[in-house]
Amino acid sequence: MNGSVATGAATARTLTGMRVDEARSHLLTRDQLTLAGLSDRGIERELGAKTLVRVRPGSYVTSDAWNPAFAESRHLHAVVATADRLGPQSDAVAVLTSAAVLHELPLWKCRLDRVHLASPHCNGQTRRGVDASARHRITVPPTDIVRIGGIRCSSLARTVADLLRHLDATRGLAVVDAALRAVAWDELRRTYDHDQAESLRSSIAERLPAGARGVRRARMVLALGDGRSASAGESVSRMLLVQLGFAPPRLQVAVPGPLGNDYFVDFGLDDANAWGEYDGTVKYIDPAMRGPADDLTDVLLHEKQREDWIRGTTQRRYGRWGTAHLALGALRTRLASFHIHPPR
């Protein structure tokens, strides 16, 4: 993939991601609602009935667009509404989690209750309520500012570097993996551009200030980052596996299939002579993720045949887990039920 680190724009849509133009198309101003025939009292009535959601003062989204949205997408609506209200002449820059949603990065169980803006003219105050925001008195270098959907935000490398210093290792790895995937993974060819990945990794490392709080952990997490991780759930799983005592697993391991095709397994737990698979529910409940087979029964049957083939031909144990097992104790117990144990 020929993604450019300099642009800072995410090149791949994530499951949790929503693009700026899509979020902007959902936003309705008070004027638009008035032209549609709603009085102020009518707007309040719709809010009370929960058919309309107030995202920011004077900015609304219908419940049909809001309710099914992931937390990152909801935050994106707030970021877009805030930026559009400030206008193109503002020197404010979206940073931290607010920049992350513009880059379509996953924010696993992160606090997303305020819009983060940076500017040398910000007052450093935090606002609460429907206009919740954190205004950081920080000057972001021009080389670290990009525009996504017309909104000024910190570049991909700067955003990841900033988040790595503030997030714990598990959440941080999900961010790093997604950023590397955005610039280095080609979904169509299932190839990984190591040069692009290392270029971004170096750019992130350069933006970690020596001696600052959280930098030591940030560098350790950055070293573990791998864009072949296909989801935040897989990234969280990998960090937990390492914390449990497994060696860093191989990712998206190709196993020759019965018809000359390859099956791909999420984790190669080579030091335990086992395979591991994180099963998010989306690939089963979302028809768009099922591939050519649109019947759930067919999908489950294919998964069973695939697993049987891999276990039979490799003679390795095969463990599966889901979101409910993404905690140290729960994952340890789940793996033990498949007779998979960390070797150390």
N, C-alpha and C positions, 0 to 999 in steps of 0.2 A: 504494500500500500504506500502511495506516495504522499502521505500526510505530512504537513509541515509543522514542526514544533513551534516555529515562530508565530504562526497565525493564532495558535491557542484554541482554535475551533475544534470541537469534537467531531470526528468523522463518522461515527457510527451511533445509531440510535440504540439506547438501552431499553430493557424492559421497564425500568422505572422512569425513563426519561420522557420528556415532552419538549418539543421545540418551541422557541419563543413565538413564532408566528401562530402556532396552534393555540398557545396559552392566550396570546393577545386576541385571537378571534373569539375566545370565550368571554372576555371581559366586556361588561356593559357599563356605561357611564349613567349617571342620573339623568343627563339630558336625553340619552337614547331611550331610557325607560319612560321618560315623560312623553317623548314623541310616539312611543308605542302605546300611549294611552294610560299610563300609570301616574297617579298623583302621588305626592309625598306620603299620604295616608295609605295609598294602594301599595307603595313600595314597602312600607312598614308591615302591612298586612301579609305580603308575600314572604317577607323575612320571618314573620311569626309563624307562618304555615310551613316554613322550611323548604319552600319551592325556589327561594332565592337566598344566596349567601353573600354577605358583605365581606369582601376581601380586604379592602382598604377604604378609607373615607371616600365616598363618591364612586367606588368601583365595586361591581357585583358580578357574580357568576351564577348561572342556574344550577339547581341541585343536580340536574341530569348530567352536567359536566363535572361537577364538584365531587359528588359522592363516590364514583368509581375511581377517582384519581389517587395515585400513590402520594405519599407524604411529600416526596420531592417535587411532584407536579403541582401540588397545592402551594408549596412554597414559591415555585416559579411564578405562579399567578400573582402572588404578592410582590415579588421582585419586579415583574413587568409593570404592574400597576404603579408601583412606587417610582420606577424610572421614567415612565411615561408622564407621570404627574410633574416630576422635576424638570423634564424637558431636555432637549439636546444640548443646551448651553451649560448645563450643570457640570461642575468638575468632579462630582461624586463618582466613585468607582465601587461597583459591587465586589465584595471580597468574601473570603471564607465560605461558609455554606451557601451564601447567596450567589457567589461566583460558581460554586460547584454545580448548582442546578442549571445554570446557563450552559455549562460544559457537559451537561447530562451525566454527571458522576453520581453514583449511588451513595446515599448517606444512611448507612445501616443504623437504625435506632438513634439517630442524632436529634438533638434539640433543634427544631425548626420553627420557633415561635417568634422570631424577629428577623427583619431584613438588615443585613450588615453592609454598611457603606463606609468608605474611607475617603478622606479629603483633608488637605492641610487646613481647610476652613471649617471642618466639622467641629462641633462643640464638645465632643467626647461624651455626650449624654446618651442615656438609654430611655427610649419611650416605651410605654406599655399600652395595652388595649388593642383596639383594631388597627392602630397605626404603629404597632410595636416595631422598634428598630434600634439598632446599636450603631451610633455614628462615631467612627474611630478617627481621631486626629492623626492620620498617617499619610505620608506622601508616597504613593506608589510610583516608581520610576516609569517614565513614558514607555520604555522598552518592555515593561511588564503590563501594559494596558492594551487590551484588544476590544473590539466591538463584536458582539453576537446579537443579531437581530436588532442592531442599532443601539444596544445597551453597552455602556462602558463597564468592563469588569477586568479583574486581574487575569493574566494569561494562564494557560493550563499549568505550566511548570510552577508559576508563583502560587497559584491556588492550591496545588497539591502540597507544595513545601509549607505553606501556611497551615493547612489542615493537619499535616503530619505532626506538627508541634503541639496541636491542641487536642487531637483525638487519641484514644487509646490504641494499642497495637492492632487489635482486631478490626476496628472501624477504619483505621488508617490503611491497612492492607487492602481493604475493599476499594478504597479511593485510588490507591496506587495502581492496583491491577486494572481497574477500569480505564484509567488514563493511558496506561501502556497499551491496552487493547485498542483504544481509540486510534492510536497512531500506527500500530504495528500489526494488527490482526486483519487478515483478509478472509471474511466469512465464506465467500464464494469458493475460493481455492483452498480454504483451510490451511493457510500458510501464515507464518509469523516472521516478520521482518526484524531480526535481532538488531540490526544497525539503527533502525528508527527507534526501537525500544531503548537501546543504550544511549542514544542521543538525548531522548527525553529524560532518562534517568540522570544523566550528567547535568542537564539543565536544572532539574529539581534539586540535586545535591548542591549546586552552586548557589542556590537561594536559601540554603539552610545556614543561618548565621552561626559562626563558631562560638561555642560556649553559651549559647542562649538556652533557656529552659526548654526541655523537651527534645533537643536536637539529637542527643545520643540515641534515644529510642527511635526517633524519626529516621536516622541513618540505618538502623538495624532493620526497620520495617521496609524502607526503600530497597535495601539489598534483597529482600525476599520477594519483592514485587515481580509479577509475571503476567503479562497480558493474555496468556492463553487461558486464564481463568475466565469462565464464561458468565459468571454472575457473582453478585455480592455474597450469596449463600455459599458458593464454592470458595470464595476468598476467606470468609469467616471459618469455613470448615478447615481450610489449609492451616490457618493460624492455630486453631484448636488442636489439629493433629500434631503440629510441631510442639505445642505446649504440653501435649500428652506424652511426648517422648519419641514420636516417629521422626525419621529423617524427612526433610522437605520432599514431598512426593513429586513424581513426574506427573505432568498434566496432559490431558487429552491424548492419552497413549493409544496408538493405533494397534489393533489386534486383527490379523487377517481373518476375514469372514469366509463363509462356505462357498460363495459365488465369485470369488476374486475381489470382493469389496473389502473395505476395512470397517470394523466397528471401533468406536472411540470410547474409552473409559475415562471418567473424570480424573481419577487418582491411581497412580501406580505406587502402592505401598511396598516398595521393593525389599525393605529391611524386615518386613513382616510376611513376605511372600503372599501378598494379598492385593485385591483390587478394592477400590472404594468409589461409591457413587452418591452424589448429593442429588436428591430428588425434590426439586421445587414443585409446587402444585401447578404452576402456570402452564407447564408443558402438557399437562393433562386436561386442564379445564379451559384453556384458551385455544379455540379451533385454529387460530393463526399459527400456533406453535406446534401443531401436531404433524405438520408435513403433509404429504399426499394423502395419507389415510385420515379421513375425517370422522371415523367412527372410533369412539373411545375404546370399545372392546378390541378392535383391531390393533390399536396402539398398545394396549396392555399385553395382548398376545405376542406382538412383535418384541416387546421388551423382555418378556419371559423367554422367548426363543433365543434372543440375543444373549441374555445372561447365561442361559444353559450352555450355549456354544462356547462362550468365553471361559466359563468355569471348566467345561469338559476338555477343551483343547489346551488350556494353560495349566490345569491342575492347581489353580490358586483359589483360596477362599475369596468370597465376593460379598462385601458388606454394603448395605444401602441405609441411608438416613435422610431425614427431612428437616425442615425448619424447627420443628419441636425438639430436635436433638442438638441444637446449636448452643450448647453450654458444656463446659468441661466434663462434669459428672455424667450428664445425660449422654454425651457422645461416647464416653468411655464404656458406659453400660451397654449402649447400643452395639458398639463394635464387639464387645465381649460376647454378646448373644450370637454373633457370627464366628466366634472363636478367633477373633482378631485382637491381638494384644501388642502394645508397644514393646519393642525389644529392650528398652532401657527405661 
